[in-house]
Amino acid sequence: MTGVTDLTALTASELTAGYAAGDFSPVEAVKETLERAEEIQPAVNAFVLLDPADAHRRARESEERWRRGEPAGPVDGVPVTVKDILLLRGHPTLRGSSAVAATGMAGPWEEDAPAVARLREAGAVFLGKTTTPEFGWKGVTDCPPHGATGNPYAPARTAGGSSGGSAAAVALGAGPLSLGTDGGGSVRIPASFCGIFALKPTYGRVPLYPASAFGTLAHVGPMTRDAADAALLLDVIGRPDARDWSHLGDPPPGGFRSRLAEGAAAVEAVRGLRVAYSPALGFGDEAWAAPAPEVASAVRGAVEVLARLGAEVTETDPPLPPLGELREAFHTLWFAGAARVTQHFDAEQRALMDPGLKEVCEAGARYTALDYLAAVDVRMAAGKVMGLFHTSYDLLVTPTMPLTAFGLGLEVPTGSGMRRWTEWTPFTYPFNMTQQPACSLPCGVDADGLPIGLQLVAARHGDATLLRAAHALYAAGAAGVPAPRLAAGPAPDAAVGPTPGGS
């Protein structure tokens, strides 16, 4: 398998700069990116759908706008992929579910999700839809209709989830921008495992429609190659949509991307920031919450860079409720949502579901309204703790994950004794409960060459501060990992999904 071409290796910002200068065109970029997507599909199974005909048409239209000097927006002509949880007009949305297909309610849809609509207006080129577990319910990516998604660095291991297809696509050059969703870590987990950048914005920063069954835990977030592209994408998808009554309104004046300095000035953004470094979020005594030594070392190294750049770093843990209490509350909220979204399935359709999802739906259906409200109380307590914590600290730094990618097609690592994915993701879902912005960026690799993620968390509405700090780490050379060198052929034991162009 050949390496990525120059155009597939570029960021969205680099692509649009090249379009403006006339160095290359959207038609060339989209052609090479589609070729790359088709090349990687047999190895990692990142896509459930590719639509070359529509992508080439939109690329030609974009090329003409750039020729006239009238681009439709800051991502005009940039190849984009969309997780198959979000509506993409003209295509089905299966949500990783054979049961959805059996109901006849998969589409094709006649409307876009809000984030997709904003990208369409801005001239982005949609390549297709990426893999997800059924309804995005777990932290790895495999599902009955489409199989498992392999890791770009080791296809026999998981890409993470639930936005695993998007992460694999970005990491391997099949589009620099992707839309993911995150209800408990679903953009940050695969970003950590696949060596890319991903942002879960403040809840409501990006409008969402149809509303998620997981309620206000669910966010739409950018998945990109670096923090600058995430800021660029957030400026586009964060614009209002009347279908989401909880949306926060327009991005700040000038947007997020304009607030990121360039070159040497970028690293100055962290000078004077009050940074809390929490090696295990206070959960280190709990099983599987203590990071692996290589993870801990890589994250500490990045924190030391922040200190050298002038951040005021303090090693401390936020006084969150006990991990077991947080996890049980999250389960109540999450499992009840899963039960609700599958409530209309009949027995025949339910038999088509992921067995693990059926288990959590059965648990969710047993919760009472009082159980749900008790979980909300725990959530509110955690939100209060973090609100007060951020009066003293601008940023919190933790590992994104306590481990690197494990075997493909598994919900939990082999031999771990765990049952559910929430046991190995202790650092992600608490911040869905508190609605704070949180991102993952790559800060190193383990002995097997697998990426390690660092998580930055800011106060609610602190998205700009978080992006500036992440951008500074990239500018300082403390973020980023070598590109994956993907071998040809299907991932071992992976059930490869539909060939590109299928539905």
RODO-2510 file (C-alpha; in nm, 4 decimals, decimal comma):
residues 503
     n   res          X          Y          Z
     1     m     0,0000     0,0000     0,0000
     2     t     0,1390     0,3367    -0,0934
     3     g     0,1747     0,6206     0,1542
     4     v    -0,0585     0,9166     0,1584
     5     t    -0,0161     1,1746    -0,1126
     6     d     0,0742     1,5331    -0,0365
     7     l    -0,2876     1,6463    -0,0648
     8     t    -0,4284     1,3785     0,1641
     9     a    -0,1705     1,4737     0,4278
    10     l    -0,2755     1,8403     0,4407
    11     t    -0,4954     2,0027     0,7018
    12     a    -0,8129     2,1858     0,6030
    13     s    -0,6352     2,5174     0,6568
    14     e    -0,3530     2,4099     0,4254
    15     l    -0,5962     2,2911     0,1614
    16     t    -0,7896     2,6162     0,1477
    17     a    -0,4663     2,8165     0,1399
    18     g    -0,3591     2,6073    -0,1587
    19     y    -0,6938     2,6616    -0,3307
    20     a    -0,6662     3,0373    -0,2807
    21     a    -0,3111     3,0441    -0,4188
    22     g    -0,4018     2,8271    -0,7160
    23     d    -0,1480     2,5615    -0,6197
    24     f    -0,4089     2,2869    -0,6574
    25     s    -0,7858     2,2588    -0,6774
    26     p    -1,0690     2,1028    -0,4795
    27     v    -1,1159     1,8582    -0,7671
    28     e    -0,7602     1,7303    -0,7240
    29     a    -0,7859     1,7144    -0,3461
    30     v    -1,1173     1,5296    -0,3474
    31     k    -0,9971     1,2838    -0,6121
    32     e    -0,6905     1,1917    -0,4076
    33     t    -0,8866     1,1767    -0,0824
    34     l    -1,1492     0,9433    -0,2271
    35     e    -0,8729     0,7197    -0,3614
    36     r    -0,7234     0,7130    -0,0137
    37     a    -1,0604     0,6268     0,1423
    38     e    -1,1069     0,3364    -0,0973
    39     e    -0,7504     0,2222    -0,0273
    40     i    -0,7870     0,2072     0,3515
    41     q    -1,1390     0,0635     0,3645
    42     p    -1,0411    -0,3052     0,3359
    43     a    -0,7869    -0,2693     0,6174
    44     v    -0,9774    -0,0686     0,8798
    45     n    -1,3441    -0,0598     0,7718
    46     a    -1,3908     0,3099     0,8454
    47     f    -1,6863     0,3731     0,6137
    48     v    -2,0422     0,2528     0,5754
    49     l    -2,0908     0,4671     0,2662
    50     l    -1,8835     0,6571     0,0128
    51     d    -2,0493     0,8727    -0,2537
    52     p    -1,7867     0,9562    -0,5184
    53     a    -2,0354     1,0978    -0,7683
    54     d    -2,1720     1,3619    -0,5319
    55     a    -1,8250     1,4405    -0,3950
    56     h    -1,6849     1,5028    -0,7430
    57     r    -1,9853     1,7202    -0,8307
    58     r    -1,9442     1,9339    -0,5203
    59     a    -1,5687     1,9562    -0,5815
    60     r    -1,6254     2,0914    -0,9325
    61     e    -1,8676     2,3504    -0,7974
    62     s    -1,6146     2,4501    -0,5326
    63     e    -1,3370     2,4768    -0,7898
    64     e    -1,5464     2,7249    -0,9872
    65     r    -1,6145     2,9357    -0,6750
    66     w    -1,2434     2,9489    -0,5927
    67     r    -1,1670     3,0391    -0,9561
    68     r    -1,3996     3,3381    -0,9207
    69     g    -1,2478     3,4269    -0,5836
    70     e    -1,5851     3,3694    -0,4149
    71     p    -1,5545     3,0720    -0,1780
    72     a    -1,8758     2,9899     0,0065
    73     g    -1,7017     2,9676     0,3440
    74     p    -1,3803     2,8810     0,5255
    75     v    -1,4059     2,5088     0,4409
    76     d    -1,5137     2,5404     0,0778
    77     g    -1,3839     2,2371    -0,1115
    78     v    -1,2510     2,0581     0,1970
    79     p    -1,3268     1,6826     0,2104
    80     v    -1,5419     1,5970     0,5144
    81     t    -1,6803     1,2725     0,6557
    82     v    -1,9873     1,2321     0,8781
    83     k    -2,0499     0,9728     1,1486
    84     d    -2,3517     0,7585     1,0673
    85     i    -2,5418     0,8923     1,3667
    86     l    -2,5992     1,2281     1,1965
    87     l    -2,8370     1,2904     0,9063
    88     l    -2,6788     1,3468     0,5638
    89     r    -2,9382     1,4507     0,3084
    90     g    -2,9974     1,2000     0,0318
    91     h    -2,8543     0,9060     0,2244
    92     p    -2,9782     0,6545     0,4821
    93     t    -2,8799     0,6838     0,8474
    94     l    -2,8605     0,3352     0,9970
    95     r    -2,6919     0,4378     1,3248
    96     g    -2,5026     0,1091     1,3135
    97     s    -2,8272    -0,0824     1,3575
    98     s    -2,9676    -0,3752     1,1614
    99     a    -3,2880    -0,3193     1,3591
   100     v    -3,3219     0,0339     1,2194
   101     a    -3,2857    -0,1078     0,8694
   102     a    -3,5562    -0,3639     0,9481
   103     t    -3,8013    -0,0924     1,0550
   104     g    -3,7763     0,0787     0,7162
   105     m    -3,6942     0,4063     0,8948
   106     a    -3,3317     0,4360     0,7823
   107     g    -3,4035     0,6835     0,5053
   108     p    -3,2742     0,8204     0,2721
   109     w    -3,3359     1,1405     0,4641
   110     e    -3,4514     1,4633     0,3037
   111     e    -3,2767     1,6908     0,5545
   112     d    -2,9333     1,7393     0,7066
   113     a    -2,8386     1,7433     1,0724
   114     p    -2,7569     2,1023     1,1773
   115     a    -2,3781     2,0585     1,1663
   116     v    -2,4039     1,8938     0,8252
   117     a    -2,6290     2,1741     0,6990
   118     r    -2,3794     2,4413     0,8067
   119     l    -2,0975     2,2546     0,6292
   120     r    -2,3070     2,2204     0,3138
   121     e    -2,3735     2,5953     0,3155
   122     a    -2,0000     2,6587     0,3560
   123     g    -1,9128     2,4490     0,0488
   124     a    -1,7602     2,1444     0,2180
   125     v    -1,7402     1,8241     0,0128
   126     f    -1,9003     1,5200     0,1779
   127     l    -1,7172     1,1960     0,1029
   128     g    -1,9552     0,9680     0,2907
   129     k    -2,0510     0,8284     0,6300
   130     t    -1,8309     0,6611     0,8902
   131     t    -1,8809     0,3595     1,1132
   132     t    -2,0358     0,3622     1,4591
   133     p    -2,1487     0,0996     1,7105
   134     e    -2,5248     0,0650     1,7312
   135     f    -2,6668     0,4036     1,8381
   136     g    -2,3141     0,5002     1,9501
   137     w    -2,3722     0,3080     2,2732
   138     k    -2,0159     0,1959     2,3587
   139     g    -1,6512     0,3030     2,3544
   140     v    -1,5443     0,0775     2,0664
   141     t    -1,6694     0,0620     1,7086
   142     d    -1,8341    -0,2584     1,5938
   143     c    -2,1947    -0,3284     1,5046
   144     p    -2,4103    -0,6023     1,3516
   145     p    -2,4521    -0,4569     0,9995
   146     h    -2,1020    -0,3207     0,9424
   147     g    -1,8537    -0,5148     1,1547
   148     a    -1,5551    -0,3764     1,3424
   149     t    -1,3304    -0,0775     1,2730
   150     g    -0,9589    -0,1379     1,3115
   151     n    -0,6943     0,0938     1,4480
   152     p    -0,4854     0,2797     1,1873
   153     y    -0,1664     0,1861     1,3749
   154     a    -0,2574    -0,1794     1,4274
   155     p    -0,5735    -0,2978     1,2487
   156     a    -0,6077    -0,6012     1,4765
   157     r    -0,6775    -0,3555     1,7603
   158     t    -0,9748    -0,1282     1,8105
   159     a    -1,0015     0,2256     1,6789
   160     g    -1,2034     0,3089     1,9908
   161     g    -1,5523     0,4503     1,9732
   162     s    -1,8097     0,5345     1,9275
   163     s    -1,6744     0,7696     1,6560
   164     g    -1,4117     0,5133     1,5559
   165     g    -1,4708     0,5331     1,1812
   166     s    -1,4238     0,9086     1,1839
   167     a    -1,1012     0,8833     1,3834
   168     a    -0,9560     0,6173     1,1535
   169     a    -1,0489     0,8189     0,8443
   170     v    -0,8825     1,1365     0,9708
   171     a    -0,5709     0,9542     1,0885
   172     l    -0,5252     0,7823     0,7522
   173     g    -0,5774     1,0830     0,5252
   174     a    -0,9353     1,0089     0,4175
   175     g    -1,0445     1,3669     0,4818
   176     p    -0,8983     1,6174     0,7297
   177     l    -1,2337     1,6965     0,8934
   178     s    -1,4971     1,4660     1,0386
   179     l    -1,8117     1,5117     1,2440
   180     g    -1,8354     1,2849     1,5472
   181     t    -2,0674     1,2620     1,8445
   182     d    -1,9711     1,2286     2,2110
   183     g    -2,2072     1,1176     2,4875
   184     g    -1,9486     0,9621     2,7191
   185     g    -1,6158     1,0068     2,5430
   186     s    -1,7055     0,9065     2,1893
   187     v    -1,4837     1,1561     2,0065
   188     r    -1,2078     1,1596     2,2690
   189     i    -1,1670     0,7818     2,3116
   190     p    -1,0980     0,7118     1,9416
   191     a    -0,8896     1,0288     1,9131
   192     s    -0,6675     0,8958     2,1913
   193     f    -0,6394     0,5506     2,0316
   194     c    -0,5883     0,6816     1,6755
   195     g    -0,3564     0,9770     1,7364
   196     i    -0,5777     1,2646     1,6225
   197     f    -0,7352     1,5742     1,7807
   198     a    -1,0985     1,5741     1,8917
   199     l    -1,3105     1,8257     2,0774
   200     k    -1,6276     1,7791     2,2799
   201     p    -1,7472     2,1394     2,2969
   202     t    -1,9529     2,2898     2,5764
   203     y    -2,2995     2,1363     2,5623
   204     g    -2,5155     2,3424     2,3264
   205     r    -2,2217     2,4989     2,1437
   206     v    -2,3043     2,2859     1,8364
   207     p    -2,6757     2,2348     1,7618
   208     l    -2,8043     1,8785     1,7410
   209     y    -3,1129     1,7455     1,5652
   210     p    -3,2816     1,5028     1,5936
   211     a    -3,2359     1,5260     1,9688
   212     s    -3,0317     1,2436     2,1176
   213     a    -3,2018     0,9832     2,3328
   214     f    -2,9071     1,0330     2,5670
   215     g    -3,0277     1,3870     2,6296
   216     t    -2,7868     1,6539     2,7450
   217     l    -2,4991     1,4059     2,7705
   218     a    -2,4678     1,4076     2,3897
   219     h    -2,2513     1,6530     2,1976
   220     v    -2,1451     1,6937     1,8331
   221     g    -1,7729     1,7550     1,7996
   222     p    -1,4924     1,8151     1,5484
   223     m    -1,2437     1,5370     1,4756
   224     t    -0,9365     1,6753     1,3004
   225     r    -0,5593     1,6582     1,2632
   226     d    -0,4874     1,9486     1,4958
   227     a    -0,6457     2,2095     1,7204
   228     a    -0,6425     2,4831     1,4550
   229     d    -0,8608     2,2774     1,2211
   230     a    -1,0957     2,1966     1,5099
   231     a    -1,1380     2,5677     1,5792
   232     l    -1,2036     2,6288     1,2101
   233     l    -1,4651     2,3539     1,1990
   234     l    -1,6271     2,4713     1,5231
   235     d    -1,6737     2,8182     1,3737
   236     v    -1,8792     2,6623     1,0938
   237     i    -2,0830     2,3988     1,2776
   238     g    -2,1424     2,6135     1,5868
   239     r    -2,3774     2,8490     1,4050
   240     p    -2,7448     2,8454     1,5072
   241     d    -3,0165     2,6075     1,3948
   242     a    -3,3768     2,6667     1,4958
   243     r    -3,4405     2,2930     1,5392
   244     d    -3,2282     2,2815     1,8588
   245     w    -3,3850     2,4928     2,1345
   246     s    -3,0829     2,4364     2,3640
   247     h    -2,8250     2,5859     2,1271
   248     l    -2,6070     2,8612     2,2736
   249     g    -2,6198     3,0942     1,9725
   250     d    -2,3505     3,2261     1,7412
   251     p    -1,9821     3,1580     1,8107
   252     p    -1,7985     3,4477     1,9798
   253     p    -1,7217     3,7550     1,7660
   254     g    -1,4471     3,6705     1,5218
   255     g    -1,4857     3,2994     1,5920
   256     f    -1,2520     3,0520     1,7569
   257     r    -0,9980     3,0141     1,4762
   258     s    -0,9098     3,3850     1,4703
   259     r    -0,8125     3,3671     1,8380
   260     l    -0,5299     3,1232     1,7725
   261     a    -0,1942     3,2918     1,7226
   262     e     0,0532     3,1611     1,4673
   263     g     0,4192     3,0649     1,4899
   264     a     0,6167     3,1544     1,7994
   265     a     0,3307     3,3644     1,9348
   266     a     0,1071     3,0569     1,9617
   267     v     0,3014     2,9153     2,2556
   268     e     0,2531     3,2380     2,4510
   269     a    -0,1163     3,1546     2,4872
   270     v    -0,0526     2,9372     2,7914
   271     r     0,1688     3,1826     2,9802
   272     g     0,0029     3,2571     3,3129
   273     l    -0,2735     2,9985     3,2721
   274     r    -0,3600     2,8218     3,5962
   275     v    -0,3350     2,4536     3,5111
   276     a    -0,4386     2,1672     3,7391
   277     y    -0,2623     1,8419     3,6540
   278     s    -0,4510     1,5353     3,7770
   279     p    -0,2664     1,2111     3,6919
   280     a    -0,5744     0,9913     3,7478
   281     l    -0,8568     1,2360     3,8272
   282     g    -0,8383     1,1193     4,1884
   283     f    -0,9494     0,7681     4,0883
   284     g    -0,6059     0,6031     4,0837
   285     d    -0,6906     0,3548     4,3584
   286     e    -0,9804     0,2163     4,1547
   287     a    -0,9337    -0,0829     3,9233
   288     w    -0,8324     0,0248     3,5728
   289     a    -0,8328     0,3960     3,6603
   290     a    -0,4577     0,4028     3,7239
   291     p    -0,2925     0,4891     3,3892
   292     a    -0,0406     0,2493     3,2384
   293     p     0,3179     0,3654     3,3080
   294     e     0,3787     0,4706     2,9457
   295     v     0,0560     0,6713     2,9442
   296     a     0,1392     0,8419     3,2721
   297     s     0,4903     0,9276     3,1522
   298     a     0,3764     1,0753     2,8203
   299     v     0,1073     1,2901     2,9829
   300     r     0,3458     1,4137     3,2507
   301     g     0,5933     1,5079     2,9771
   302     a     0,3325     1,7246     2,8041
   303     v     0,2428     1,8876     3,1364
   304     e     0,6108     1,9727     3,1859
   305     v     0,6038     2,1454     2,8473
   306     l     0,3080     2,3561     2,9639
   307     a     0,5096     2,4566     3,2698
   308     r     0,8116     2,5500     3,0560
   309     l     0,5854     2,7647     2,8403
   310     g     0,4830     2,9658     3,1443
   311     a     0,1697     2,7944     3,2718
   312     e     0,1276     2,7819     3,6490
   313     v     0,0960     2,4062     3,6998
   314     t    -0,0332     2,2496     4,0211
   315     e    -0,0707     1,8757     4,0709
   316     t    -0,4129     1,8319     4,2269
   317     d    -0,7388     1,6399     4,1864
   318     p    -1,0860     1,7932     4,1640
   319     p    -1,3011     1,6699     4,4558
   320     l    -1,5460     1,4788     4,2372
   321     p    -1,7865     1,2220     4,3826
   322     p    -1,6427     0,8689     4,4094
   323     l    -1,5900     0,6950     4,0752
   324     g    -1,8395     0,4195     4,1559
   325     e    -2,1086     0,6757     4,2330
   326     l    -2,0361     0,8707     3,9133
   327     r    -2,0376     0,5551     3,7031
   328     e    -2,3667     0,4301     3,8451
   329     a    -2,5285     0,7687     3,7844
   330     f    -2,3946     0,7745     3,4291
   331     h    -2,5242     0,4221     3,3722
   332     t    -2,8708     0,5270     3,4872
   333     l    -2,8766     0,8208     3,2463
   334     w    -2,7115     0,6311     2,9598
   335     f    -2,8909     0,2975     2,9880
   336     a    -3,2301     0,4659     3,0271
   337     g    -3,1584     0,6598     2,7075
   338     a    -3,0656     0,3389     2,5283
   339     a    -3,3882     0,1766     2,6441
   340     r    -3,5860     0,4734     2,5190
   341     v    -3,4284     0,4812     2,1708
   342     t    -3,4979     0,1101     2,1166
   343     q    -3,8406     0,1048     2,2812
   344     h    -4,0296     0,0847     1,9530
   345     f    -3,8473    -0,2289     1,8266
   346     d    -4,0573    -0,5442     1,8130
   347     a    -3,9215    -0,8852     1,9155
   348     e    -3,7954    -0,9680     1,5670
   349     q    -3,6130    -0,6364     1,5364
   350     r    -3,4749    -0,6621     1,8894
   351     a    -3,3195    -0,9970     1,7971
   352     l    -3,1030    -0,8100     1,5432
   353     m    -2,9494    -0,5820     1,8062
   354     d    -2,5967    -0,5898     1,9456
   355     p    -2,6193    -0,8315     2,2441
   356     g    -2,4422    -0,5856     2,4733
   357     l    -2,6838    -0,3101     2,3780
   358     k    -2,9764    -0,5405     2,4530
   359     e    -2,8345    -0,5966     2,8015
   360     v    -2,8020    -0,2258     2,8819
   361     c    -3,1479    -0,1561     2,7383
   362     e    -3,2974    -0,4194     2,9666
   363     a    -3,1184    -0,2588     3,2617
   364     g    -3,2319     0,0870     3,1525
   365     a    -3,5935    -0,0201     3,1312
   366     r    -3,5850    -0,1224     3,4986
   367     y    -3,4896     0,2225     3,6281
   368     t    -3,7635     0,4327     3,7851
   369     a    -3,8175     0,8056     3,7549
   370     l    -3,6784     0,8400     4,1073
   371     d    -3,3641     0,6490     4,0038
   372     y    -3,3215     0,8871     3,7126
   373     l    -3,3646     1,1941     3,9313
   374     a    -3,1149     1,0561     4,1824
   375     a    -2,8638     1,0254     3,8981
   376     v    -2,9380     1,3855     3,8027
   377     d    -2,8562     1,4838     4,1624
   378     v    -2,5121     1,3193     4,1312
   379     r    -2,4620     1,4965     3,8018
   380     m    -2,5505     1,8323     3,9522
   381     a    -2,3116     1,7727     4,2429
   382     a    -2,0305     1,6973     3,9979
   383     g    -2,1166     2,0101     3,8009
   384     k    -2,0999     2,2228     4,1151
   385     v    -1,7620     2,0732     4,2092
   386     m    -1,6159     2,1478     3,8682
   387     g    -1,7659     2,4949     3,8528
   388     l    -1,5972     2,5855     4,1827
   389     f    -1,2763     2,4075     4,0783
   390     h    -1,2451     2,6287     3,7722
   391     t    -1,2606     2,9439     3,9802
   392     s    -0,9083     2,8443     4,0836
   393     y    -0,7876     2,6742     3,7657
   394     d    -0,8302     2,7680     3,4001
   395     l    -0,7572     2,4176     3,2740
   396     l    -0,7549     2,0622     3,4006
   397     v    -0,5134     1,8113     3,2419
   398     t    -0,5613     1,4339     3,2647
   399     p    -0,4836     1,1338     3,0482
   400     t    -0,7623     1,0832     2,7960
   401     m    -0,7477     0,7092     2,8507
   402     p    -0,5592     0,5011     3,1080
   403     l    -0,4522     0,2582     2,8340
   404     t    -0,3815     0,2312     2,4627
   405     a    -0,5810     0,0425     2,2008
   406     f    -0,6668    -0,3197     2,2815
   407     g    -0,8031    -0,6075     2,0718
   408     l    -1,0518    -0,5572     1,7913
   409     g    -1,4168    -0,6503     1,8395
   410     l    -1,4072    -0,6431     2,2209
   411     e    -1,6018    -0,4155     2,4541
   412     v    -1,3385    -0,4567     2,7286
   413     p    -0,9739    -0,5722     2,7240
   414     t    -0,9188    -0,9476     2,7313
   415     g    -0,8578    -1,0815     3,0818
   416     s    -0,9539    -0,7541     3,2498
   417     g    -1,2523    -0,8930     3,4386
   418     m    -1,4574    -0,5922     3,3290
   419     r    -1,8062    -0,6045     3,1803
   420     r    -1,8798    -0,2606     3,0404
   421     w    -1,6795    -0,0007     2,8489
   422     t    -1,7347     0,2589     3,1216
   423     e    -1,4869     0,0729     3,3434
   424     w    -1,1871     0,1608     3,1234
   425     t    -1,2999     0,5171     3,0392
   426     p    -1,3007     0,6857     3,3823
   427     f    -1,1659     1,0192     3,2568
   428     t    -1,4136     1,0941     2,9769
   429     y    -1,7778     1,0482     3,0772
   430     p    -1,7603     1,2651     3,3938
   431     f    -1,7271     1,5695     3,1679
   432     n    -2,0324     1,4764     2,9648
   433     m    -2,2169     1,4809     3,2944
   434     t    -2,0830     1,8314     3,3721
   435     q    -2,1257     1,9572     3,0107
   436     q    -1,7724     2,1034     3,0025
   437     p    -1,5575     2,1365     2,6917
   438     a    -1,2902     1,8677     2,6762
   439     c    -1,0466     1,7646     2,4054
   440     s    -0,7972     1,4878     2,3379
   441     l    -0,4656     1,5414     2,1646
   442     p    -0,1838     1,2943     2,0971
   443     c     0,1171     1,3311     2,3273
   444     g     0,3252     1,0207     2,2533
   445     v     0,3233     0,6507     2,1710
   446     d     0,3725     0,3335     2,3725
   447     a     0,6310     0,0606     2,3094
   448     d     0,4098    -0,0852     2,0351
   449     g     0,3840     0,2506     1,8579
   450     l     0,0216     0,3031     1,9636
   451     p    -0,0872     0,6619     2,0309
   452     i    -0,1381     0,8045     2,3806
   453     g    -0,3913     1,0816     2,4416
   454     l    -0,3856     1,3812     2,6739
   455     q    -0,7141     1,5402     2,7800
   456     l    -0,7642     1,9119     2,8411
   457     v    -1,0801     2,0247     3,0210
   458     a    -1,2015     2,3818     3,0665
   459     a    -1,4920     2,5431     3,2472
   460     r    -1,8272     2,5507     3,0706
   461     h    -1,8073     2,8036     2,7861
   462     g    -1,4270     2,7924     2,8081
   463     d    -1,3861     2,6400     2,4604
   464     a    -1,1597     2,9231     2,3397
   465     t    -0,9185     2,8808     2,6318
   466     l    -0,9033     2,5070     2,5748
   467     l    -0,8342     2,5472     2,2012
   468     r    -0,5608     2,8059     2,2617
   469     a    -0,3819     2,5738     2,5037
   470     a    -0,4099     2,2758     2,2691
   471     h    -0,2849     2,4875     1,9786
   472     a     0,0120     2,5968     2,1900
   473     l     0,1060     2,2339     2,2542
   474     y     0,1024     2,1661     1,8803
   475     a     0,3098     2,4780     1,8149
   476     a     0,5603     2,3680     2,0809
   477     g     0,5963     2,0221     1,9252
   478     a     0,4443     1,8497     2,2292
   479     a     0,1359     1,7257     2,0405
   480     g     0,1249     1,4937     1,7428
   481     v     0,2488     1,1445     1,6622
   482     p     0,4061     0,9864     1,3533
   483     a     0,1571     0,9072     1,0781
   484     p     0,0374     0,5459     1,0713
   485     r     0,2000     0,3100     0,8236
   486     l    -0,0905     0,0913     0,7293
   487     a    -0,0225    -0,2511     0,5818
   488     a    -0,2400    -0,3760     0,3000
   489     g    -0,5220    -0,6234     0,3511
   490     p    -0,8171    -0,6654     0,5865
   491     a    -0,7758    -0,6413     0,9618
   492     p    -0,7515    -0,9881     1,1187
   493     d    -1,0880    -1,1160     1,2440
   494     a    -1,2621    -0,7958     1,1318
   495     a    -1,5997    -0,8171     0,9666
   496     v    -1,5460    -0,5724     0,6841
   497     g    -1,8417    -0,3494     0,6068
   498     p    -1,9885    -0,2572     0,2703
   499     t    -1,7585    -0,1714    -0,0121
   500     p    -1,7228     0,1996    -0,0882
   501     g    -2,0257     0,3271    -0,2700
   502     g    -2,2607     0,0909    -0,0867
   503     s    -2,5286     0,1986     0,1564
***
